[in-house]
Amino acid sequence: MPKIKSNSSAKKRFKKTSSGKWLHRKAGLRHLLTGMSAKRGRFLRTADVIEKTSSEGHLLASYLPYK
């Protein structure tokens, strides 16, 4: 049986932790930052966690079968 291809965009954006959760960076910190409040910028700097049991977690597991 052939190997399953991993989703290339998901490979670049998501990382699996040792406990099985998914980490990713939040969008919105690339340009037009001068109009953003400092509080919003600090909020966007922290990585976001997706639980492995959530619907998004199950979807990511199918996108990245070998992670």
Steps between C-alpha positions, in 0.01 A plus 500: 500500500642846411580763758251778571611849400521760775334834438783740410339813640423326831862382527616861496245631749442236768727315741400206717598507867610195697154475659332497159370857493556729200683836516474776242575870472217751483443711189528876487859583597652558155416856397285803593612466859511872583124526527480199728475541875787365709262268681388344173862453389590324825197273462601403147859415600398197705459170321151354480428144616251264335391202708545160338143398585338803334356487149792710370743263672351199324517686168867585555576138582367402157699783333823396669489121538872454575546768767 
